[in-house]
Amino acid sequence: MKRLIALALMGLSTLAMADGSNVTHSQPAVEHYTYATDLDIAKVINLSPVDDVCAVVPAKMTYEDHQGKRHVLEYSVMGNGCTNG
């Protein structure tokens, strides 16, 4: 009887692991910002770090719009490595 219970538990755990592996976490396509881009930002999820260089570098922002759809926006920013001296 104990063996049957052990086999049943192992079968259930295998099913649970298999079910979890089928979950896909699709990333939204990266959108490139232009001045004509119509932004609908309800909540910022993540901002990429900006490089410590004195040049224009790409940055990414992950956000949700007012309908709850997730977006990734790539845009250009000035790096953090410039000094005024």
Protein Blocks (a to p, Z undefined) as FASTA:
>chain_A
ZZmmmmmmmmmmmmmmmmmmmpccdddddddddfklccddfbdfbdcddddbdbdddddd
ddddfkopacddddddddfkbccZZ
